[in-house]
């Protein structure tokens, strides 16, 4: 999960945590654990990455985006 902070360069979103929801067909609740302080959250994105996650995503497989309004 990635957190885009309006006070930071959008090329480098903040790591919001790694999770594996498996193949569940029910609601999954995942805690957000920001790796750095977030001052002005504007967007959250979930990407599919290799197991264990990545330091910087290439954003080739974005599966969910939620904008703060």
Secondary structure, 3 states (H helix, E strand, C coil): CEEEECCCCCCCCEECCCCCCCCCCCCCCCCCCCCCCCCCEEEEEEECCCCCCCCCCCCCCEEEEEECC
